[in-house]
Amino acid sequence: MPTFLTIVFIFFLSFMTIHSESSKEPFGPLEIHNMYTPLSSFLSMTPTASNTTPYKKINYNINTAWTSNMQTNNTMTQNIEVDMEVISLNVAAEYGLTENSDIRFDFWAMHNFSGIMDGAVRDFHRTFGFPNGDRVNHPDFKYNYKFNDCGKDVLDYHTLESLYSLKSSYLQTKHTNFLPIFYKNDPLFPFKNNLYDCGNKVLDVPSGTGLGDSNIRYKRKLKSESNSLPAFSTIIALRIPIGESNFGYRSGTEIGWGIVLQKSFNPLNIYFNLSYIYPSKRSFFNSTSVKIQPYFDGSLSFEYLWKNELSFILQFIYLTSPFQTKLKELGANSTQVSFGITKKVDENLKFYGAFTEDLSYYTTPDFSFHFGIRYFLSPLIK
Protein backbone atom coordinates (compact mmCIF):
# COMPACT_ATOMS: atom_id res chain seq x y z
CA MET A 1 0.00 0.00 0.00
CA PRO A 2 2.68 2.65 0.90
CA THR A 3 4.60 1.92 -2.35
CA PHE A 4 1.47 2.31 -4.44
CA LEU A 5 0.59 5.62 -2.74
CA THR A 6 4.14 6.92 -3.17
CA ILE A 7 3.95 6.25 -6.92
CA VAL A 8 0.60 8.00 -7.16
CA PHE A 9 1.85 10.99 -5.17
CA ILE A 10 5.00 11.34 -7.30
CA PHE A 11 2.85 11.22 -10.43
CA PHE A 12 0.58 13.85 -8.92
CA LEU A 13 3.52 16.16 -8.17
CA SER A 14 5.08 15.62 -11.60
CA PHE A 15 1.76 16.52 -13.23
CA MET A 16 1.75 19.74 -11.23
CA THR A 17 5.14 20.76 -12.63
CA ILE A 18 4.03 20.25 -16.24
CA HIS A 19 1.25 22.86 -16.14
CA SER A 20 1.82 26.34 -14.83
CA GLU A 21 -1.46 28.14 -15.46
CA SER A 22 -3.32 29.12 -12.32
CA SER A 23 -6.80 30.16 -11.31
CA LYS A 24 -7.88 33.09 -9.17
CA GLU A 25 -10.58 31.18 -7.32
CA PRO A 26 -9.93 27.67 -5.95
CA PHE A 27 -12.71 25.08 -6.12
CA GLY A 28 -12.30 23.71 -2.59
CA PRO A 29 -11.67 20.27 -1.04
CA LEU A 30 -13.69 17.13 -1.69
CA GLU A 31 -16.89 16.85 0.35
CA ILE A 32 -15.97 13.36 1.53
CA HIS A 33 -15.86 11.79 5.00
CA ASN A 34 -15.43 8.29 6.44
CA MET A 35 -18.39 6.21 5.14
CA TYR A 36 -17.83 3.16 7.39
CA THR A 37 -21.37 2.22 8.39
CA PRO A 38 -20.97 2.04 12.23
CA LEU A 39 -19.61 5.61 12.08
CA SER A 40 -22.36 7.01 9.86
CA SER A 41 -24.66 7.69 12.82
CA PHE A 42 -22.12 10.15 14.28
CA LEU A 43 -21.58 13.79 13.37
CA SER A 44 -18.96 14.17 10.64
CA MET A 45 -17.33 17.50 9.81
CA THR A 46 -17.08 17.35 6.02
CA PRO A 47 -13.91 19.07 4.70
CA THR A 48 -14.52 22.65 3.66
CA ALA A 49 -12.62 25.71 2.47
CA SER A 50 -11.98 28.72 4.68
CA ASN A 51 -13.86 30.93 2.23
CA THR A 52 -17.60 31.32 2.80
CA THR A 53 -20.54 31.35 0.41
CA PRO A 54 -20.95 34.87 -1.05
CA TYR A 55 -23.41 37.16 0.71
CA LYS A 56 -27.07 36.37 -0.11
CA LYS A 57 -26.08 33.58 -2.48
CA ILE A 58 -27.16 29.96 -2.13
CA ASN A 59 -24.76 27.11 -2.81
CA TYR A 60 -26.57 23.84 -3.54
CA ASN A 61 -24.63 20.56 -3.20
CA ILE A 62 -25.66 17.07 -4.24
CA ASN A 63 -23.21 14.36 -3.19
CA THR A 64 -23.53 10.63 -3.83
CA ALA A 65 -21.29 7.75 -2.77
CA TRP A 66 -21.10 4.01 -3.37
CA THR A 67 -19.31 2.32 -0.48
CA SER A 68 -18.23 -1.28 0.19
CA ASN A 69 -17.84 -2.42 3.82
CA MET A 70 -16.37 -5.74 4.99
CA GLN A 71 -15.21 -6.16 8.60
CA THR A 72 -15.99 -9.05 10.92
CA ASN A 73 -14.62 -10.34 14.21
CA ASN A 74 -15.52 -12.89 16.90
CA THR A 75 -14.05 -12.63 20.38
CA MET A 76 -14.94 -14.21 23.71
CA THR A 77 -17.62 -11.60 24.41
CA GLN A 78 -18.25 -9.74 21.17
CA ASN A 79 -19.29 -10.47 17.62
CA ILE A 80 -19.41 -7.88 14.86
CA GLU A 81 -20.31 -8.34 11.20
CA VAL A 82 -20.31 -5.47 8.71
CA ASP A 83 -20.69 -7.01 5.25
CA MET A 84 -22.62 -4.69 2.98
CA GLU A 85 -22.60 -1.99 0.34
CA VAL A 86 -24.17 1.42 0.80
CA ILE A 87 -25.43 3.99 -1.68
CA SER A 88 -25.75 7.36 0.04
CA LEU A 89 -27.30 10.64 -1.08
CA ASN A 90 -26.49 13.96 0.55
CA VAL A 91 -28.38 17.13 -0.38
CA ALA A 92 -27.05 20.34 1.16
CA ALA A 93 -27.65 24.07 0.90
CA GLU A 94 -25.32 26.85 2.05
CA TYR A 95 -26.51 30.43 2.42
CA GLY A 96 -24.26 33.48 2.73
CA LEU A 97 -25.41 35.24 5.90
CA THR A 98 -22.82 38.03 5.67
CA GLU A 99 -19.68 38.73 3.68
CA ASN A 100 -17.74 36.47 6.08
CA SER A 101 -20.22 33.86 7.33
CA ASP A 102 -22.59 31.22 6.01
CA ILE A 103 -24.90 28.50 7.26
CA ARG A 104 -25.30 25.01 5.79
CA PHE A 105 -28.07 22.42 6.07
CA ASP A 106 -27.39 18.74 5.22
CA PHE A 107 -29.94 15.99 4.59
CA TRP A 108 -29.02 12.30 4.13
CA ALA A 109 -30.58 9.15 2.73
CA MET A 110 -28.97 5.67 2.66
CA HIS A 111 -29.61 2.40 0.86
CA ASN A 112 -28.01 -0.66 2.53
CA PHE A 113 -27.81 -3.84 0.44
CA SER A 114 -25.74 -6.97 -0.18
CA GLY A 115 -23.91 -5.38 -3.09
CA ILE A 116 -22.40 -6.36 -6.43
CA MET A 117 -18.73 -5.40 -5.97
CA ASP A 118 -17.29 -8.25 -3.86
CA GLY A 119 -15.55 -9.99 -6.75
CA ALA A 120 -14.23 -6.74 -8.21
CA VAL A 121 -12.82 -5.65 -4.84
CA ARG A 122 -11.04 -8.98 -4.38
CA ASP A 123 -9.54 -8.74 -7.89
CA PHE A 124 -8.43 -5.16 -7.26
CA HIS A 125 -6.70 -6.14 -4.01
CA ARG A 126 -5.02 -9.10 -5.69
CA THR A 127 -3.79 -6.96 -8.60
CA PHE A 128 -2.12 -4.35 -6.39
CA GLY A 129 -1.02 -6.74 -3.65
CA PHE A 130 -3.44 -5.51 -0.98
CA PRO A 131 -4.71 -8.00 1.62
CA ASN A 132 -8.27 -9.28 1.16
CA GLY A 133 -8.78 -9.73 4.89
CA ASP A 134 -12.18 -11.09 5.87
CA ARG A 135 -13.30 -11.45 2.25
CA VAL A 136 -11.33 -14.69 2.02
CA ASN A 137 -13.67 -16.46 4.47
CA HIS A 138 -17.02 -14.95 3.54
CA PRO A 139 -19.32 -15.65 0.58
CA ASP A 140 -19.97 -12.94 -1.97
CA PHE A 141 -23.15 -10.88 -2.19
CA LYS A 142 -24.31 -11.47 1.40
CA TYR A 143 -25.71 -8.79 3.71
CA ASN A 144 -24.83 -8.61 7.42
CA TYR A 145 -24.76 -5.69 9.81
CA LYS A 146 -24.97 -6.77 13.42
CA PHE A 147 -23.15 -6.49 16.73
CA ASN A 148 -23.47 -8.64 19.89
CA ASP A 149 -21.84 -7.84 23.22
CA CYS A 150 -22.05 -9.57 26.61
CA GLY A 151 -21.39 -6.33 28.46
CA LYS A 152 -18.23 -7.51 30.24
CA ASP A 153 -15.01 -9.42 29.66
CA VAL A 154 -15.68 -13.09 30.37
CA LEU A 155 -12.02 -13.94 30.91
CA ASP A 156 -8.48 -13.29 29.87
CA TYR A 157 -8.18 -15.51 26.82
CA HIS A 158 -4.39 -15.60 26.92
CA THR A 159 -3.87 -17.64 30.10
CA LEU A 160 -4.31 -21.37 30.56
CA GLU A 161 -5.85 -20.70 33.95
CA SER A 162 -8.61 -18.72 32.25
CA LEU A 163 -9.23 -21.56 29.82
CA TYR A 164 -9.82 -24.03 32.64
CA SER A 165 -11.99 -21.45 34.42
CA LEU A 166 -14.10 -21.11 31.31
CA LYS A 167 -14.47 -24.88 30.98
CA SER A 168 -15.52 -25.32 34.60
CA SER A 169 -18.00 -22.45 34.74
CA TYR A 170 -19.53 -21.15 31.53
CA LEU A 171 -19.51 -24.43 29.68
CA GLN A 172 -21.43 -26.14 32.48
CA THR A 173 -24.34 -23.73 32.06
CA LYS A 174 -27.05 -23.98 29.41
CA HIS A 175 -24.80 -22.08 26.99
CA THR A 176 -22.69 -25.05 25.84
CA ASN A 177 -22.58 -24.12 22.15
CA PHE A 178 -19.47 -22.02 22.63
CA LEU A 179 -15.97 -22.22 21.22
CA PRO A 180 -13.75 -19.21 20.57
CA ILE A 181 -12.62 -19.46 16.96
CA PHE A 182 -8.97 -18.92 17.90
CA TYR A 183 -9.14 -22.00 20.16
CA LYS A 184 -11.16 -24.16 17.79
CA ASN A 185 -8.27 -26.63 17.43
CA ASP A 186 -7.51 -26.77 21.14
CA PRO A 187 -8.13 -30.32 22.48
CA LEU A 188 -9.51 -28.83 25.68
CA PHE A 189 -12.56 -27.60 23.78
CA PRO A 190 -14.04 -30.14 21.35
CA PHE A 191 -17.26 -28.18 21.14
CA LYS A 192 -19.32 -26.58 18.37
CA ASN A 193 -17.56 -23.67 16.60
CA ASN A 194 -19.92 -20.86 17.53
CA LEU A 195 -19.71 -17.62 19.48
CA TYR A 196 -21.21 -17.61 22.95
CA ASP A 197 -24.57 -15.85 22.74
CA CYS A 198 -25.28 -13.93 25.94
CA GLY A 199 -28.60 -12.68 24.63
CA ASN A 200 -27.47 -9.06 24.27
CA LYS A 201 -28.07 -8.20 20.62
CA VAL A 202 -26.94 -4.58 20.43
CA LEU A 203 -27.42 -3.93 16.71
CA ASP A 204 -29.11 -5.90 13.97
CA VAL A 205 -29.73 -3.46 11.12
CA PRO A 206 -31.81 -4.62 8.14
CA SER A 207 -31.06 -3.92 4.51
CA GLY A 208 -33.20 -1.33 2.79
CA THR A 209 -33.55 2.41 2.34
CA GLY A 210 -33.91 5.01 5.07
CA LEU A 211 -33.24 8.60 6.10
CA GLY A 212 -30.12 9.53 8.03
CA ASP A 213 -29.71 12.31 10.57
CA SER A 214 -29.30 15.91 9.40
CA ASN A 215 -26.58 18.47 10.12
CA ILE A 216 -26.56 22.24 10.57
CA ARG A 217 -23.17 23.97 10.23
CA TYR A 218 -22.22 27.61 10.78
CA LYS A 219 -18.91 28.93 9.38
CA ARG A 220 -17.30 32.25 10.22
CA LYS A 221 -14.22 33.57 8.40
CA LEU A 222 -12.02 35.31 10.95
CA LYS A 223 -8.99 36.20 8.84
CA SER A 224 -8.28 36.51 5.13
CA GLU A 225 -5.15 35.04 3.59
CA SER A 226 -1.99 37.15 3.51
CA ASN A 227 1.39 36.62 1.90
CA SER A 228 2.72 34.82 4.95
CA LEU A 229 -0.36 33.54 6.79
CA PRO A 230 -3.28 31.32 5.75
CA ALA A 231 -6.95 32.23 5.80
CA PHE A 232 -8.55 31.18 9.07
CA SER A 233 -12.17 30.22 9.79
CA THR A 234 -14.06 28.55 12.58
CA ILE A 235 -17.00 26.18 12.23
CA ILE A 236 -19.62 24.83 14.61
CA ALA A 237 -22.04 22.05 13.72
CA LEU A 238 -25.06 20.29 15.20
CA ARG A 239 -26.37 16.85 14.31
CA ILE A 240 -30.17 16.76 14.35
CA PRO A 241 -31.59 13.27 15.11
CA ILE A 242 -34.32 12.90 12.49
CA GLY A 243 -33.10 9.65 10.90
CA GLU A 244 -34.66 6.22 11.16
CA SER A 245 -33.85 4.46 14.43
CA ASN A 246 -33.96 0.94 12.96
CA PHE A 247 -30.94 1.93 10.83
CA GLY A 248 -28.99 3.10 13.89
CA TYR A 249 -29.84 6.81 13.64
CA ARG A 250 -31.84 9.20 15.86
CA SER A 251 -29.50 8.76 18.83
CA GLY A 252 -29.50 12.36 20.03
CA THR A 253 -28.16 15.81 19.25
CA GLU A 254 -24.38 16.11 18.80
CA ILE A 255 -22.14 19.15 18.61
CA GLY A 256 -18.78 19.76 16.98
CA TRP A 257 -16.40 22.71 16.77
CA GLY A 258 -13.45 23.14 14.46
CA ILE A 259 -10.99 25.33 12.59
CA VAL A 260 -10.25 25.66 8.88
CA LEU A 261 -6.97 26.90 7.39
CA GLN A 262 -6.46 27.67 3.70
CA LYS A 263 -3.27 28.76 1.90
CA SER A 264 -2.60 29.29 -1.79
CA PHE A 265 0.72 28.66 -3.55
CA ASN A 266 -0.59 29.15 -7.08
CA PRO A 267 -1.51 26.86 -8.71
CA LEU A 268 -1.56 24.75 -5.52
CA ASN A 269 -4.07 25.29 -2.71
CA ILE A 270 -3.86 23.57 0.67
CA TYR A 271 -6.77 23.09 3.08
CA PHE A 272 -6.56 21.91 6.67
CA ASN A 273 -9.62 21.02 8.76
CA LEU A 274 -9.59 19.89 12.40
CA SER A 275 -12.69 19.45 14.57
CA TYR A 276 -13.52 18.18 18.04
CA ILE A 277 -16.89 16.45 18.36
CA TYR A 278 -18.84 15.61 21.49
CA PRO A 279 -21.23 12.76 20.64
CA SER A 280 -24.49 11.81 22.29
CA LYS A 281 -24.81 8.57 24.22
CA ARG A 282 -26.23 5.54 22.40
CA SER A 283 -28.90 3.80 24.46
CA PHE A 284 -28.27 0.49 22.72
CA PHE A 285 -24.70 0.46 24.14
CA ASN A 286 -25.73 1.10 27.76
CA SER A 287 -25.42 -2.54 28.85
CA THR A 288 -22.27 -3.32 26.89
CA SER A 289 -18.54 -2.94 27.36
CA VAL A 290 -18.50 -0.35 24.53
CA LYS A 291 -18.43 3.28 25.63
CA ILE A 292 -18.96 6.46 23.60
CA GLN A 293 -16.24 9.12 23.75
CA PRO A 294 -15.44 12.53 22.17
CA TYR A 295 -13.37 12.31 19.00
CA PHE A 296 -11.35 14.32 16.47
CA ASP A 297 -12.12 14.63 12.76
CA GLY A 298 -9.35 16.03 10.55
CA SER A 299 -8.44 16.38 6.89
CA LEU A 300 -5.58 17.68 4.75
CA SER A 301 -6.32 18.48 1.10
CA PHE A 302 -4.03 19.45 -1.79
CA GLU A 303 -5.77 21.02 -4.79
CA TYR A 304 -4.04 21.76 -8.10
CA LEU A 305 -5.86 24.14 -10.46
CA TRP A 306 -5.42 23.86 -14.21
CA LYS A 307 -6.62 26.47 -16.73
CA ASN A 308 -9.41 27.59 -14.40
CA GLU A 309 -11.34 24.54 -15.63
CA LEU A 310 -10.10 21.49 -13.72
CA SER A 311 -9.06 20.83 -10.16
CA PHE A 312 -6.99 17.76 -9.19
CA ILE A 313 -7.27 16.89 -5.50
CA LEU A 314 -5.35 14.61 -3.16
CA GLN A 315 -7.04 14.43 0.24
CA PHE A 316 -6.27 12.64 3.51
CA ILE A 317 -8.86 12.09 6.24
CA TYR A 318 -8.04 11.06 9.81
CA LEU A 319 -10.69 10.17 12.38
CA THR A 320 -10.28 9.07 15.97
CA SER A 321 -12.93 6.58 16.97
CA PRO A 322 -16.03 7.63 18.93
CA PHE A 323 -16.08 4.08 20.38
CA GLN A 324 -14.02 3.16 23.43
CA THR A 325 -13.49 -0.58 23.10
CA LYS A 326 -10.76 -3.15 22.50
CA LEU A 327 -12.66 -4.37 19.44
CA LYS A 328 -10.64 -2.83 16.61
CA GLU A 329 -13.54 -2.96 14.16
CA LEU A 330 -15.12 -0.23 16.30
CA GLY A 331 -12.34 1.26 18.42
CA ALA A 332 -9.46 1.80 15.98
CA ASN A 333 -8.60 5.21 14.55
CA SER A 334 -8.80 5.47 10.77
CA THR A 335 -6.95 7.06 7.85
CA GLN A 336 -8.20 7.35 4.27
CA VAL A 337 -6.93 8.86 1.04
CA SER A 338 -9.06 10.27 -1.78
CA PHE A 339 -8.18 11.15 -5.37
CA GLY A 340 -10.62 13.48 -7.10
CA ILE A 341 -11.19 15.77 -10.08
CA THR A 342 -13.48 18.81 -10.07
CA LYS A 343 -14.72 20.22 -13.40
CA LYS A 344 -15.88 23.81 -13.73
CA VAL A 345 -18.72 24.16 -16.27
CA ASP A 346 -19.33 27.87 -15.71
CA GLU A 347 -19.07 30.39 -12.88
CA ASN A 348 -22.02 28.84 -11.05
CA LEU A 349 -21.77 25.11 -11.82
CA LYS A 350 -19.11 22.55 -10.89
CA PHE A 351 -19.10 18.78 -10.56
CA TYR A 352 -16.60 16.28 -9.20
CA GLY A 353 -15.74 12.60 -9.14
CA ALA A 354 -13.48 10.86 -6.62
CA PHE A 355 -12.21 7.52 -5.38
CA THR A 356 -11.41 6.80 -1.72
CA GLU A 357 -9.18 3.98 -0.44
CA ASP A 358 -8.40 3.02 3.14
CA LEU A 359 -4.89 3.40 4.58
CA SER A 360 -5.87 1.70 7.84
CA TYR A 361 -7.63 -1.64 7.75
CA TYR A 362 -10.05 -1.10 10.63
CA THR A 363 -13.07 1.27 10.85
CA THR A 364 -12.92 2.18 7.17
CA PRO A 365 -14.69 0.93 4.05
CA ASP A 366 -12.73 -1.05 1.48
CA PHE A 367 -13.42 1.70 -1.04
CA SER A 368 -15.86 4.46 -1.96
CA PHE A 369 -16.78 6.06 -5.29
CA HIS A 370 -18.07 9.63 -5.12
CA PHE A 371 -19.84 12.02 -7.46
CA GLY A 372 -21.11 15.49 -6.67
CA ILE A 373 -22.58 18.67 -8.12
CA ARG A 374 -22.24 22.21 -6.77
CA TYR A 375 -24.48 25.01 -8.04
CA PHE A 376 -24.55 28.67 -6.98
CA LEU A 377 -27.85 30.54 -7.21
CA SER A 378 -28.83 34.06 -6.25
CA PRO A 379 -32.08 34.02 -4.27
CA LEU A 380 -35.22 35.44 -5.86
CA ILE A 381 -35.81 37.68 -2.84
CA LYS A 382 -33.05 40.26 -2.49
Order of alpha helices (4+ residues) and beta strands (2+ residues): alpha-beta-beta-beta-alpha-beta-alpha-beta-beta-beta-beta-beta-beta-beta-beta-beta-beta-alpha-beta-beta-beta
